[in-house]
Amino acid sequence: MRLIYGFLAIRMIRLARYDLARSDMLYRNGDEAFERSRDRVRQAKAPADRADLPSLASMR
């Protein structure tokens, strides 16, 4: 019986580590995606300013 509980404990620890690693990866990818979108907005702002388009905030 102790062997079964030991096996289950090891399996649950491995799954928990996998979930934690996956969560960290998604968190980092989310931060990177947010920074990319901010860069794209900054890049789009320059041509919009040259074309005298209204700002994004005023269009809402």
MODELLER restraints for C-alpha pairs under 7 A, 6 or more apart:
rsr = mdl.restraints
at = mdl.atoms
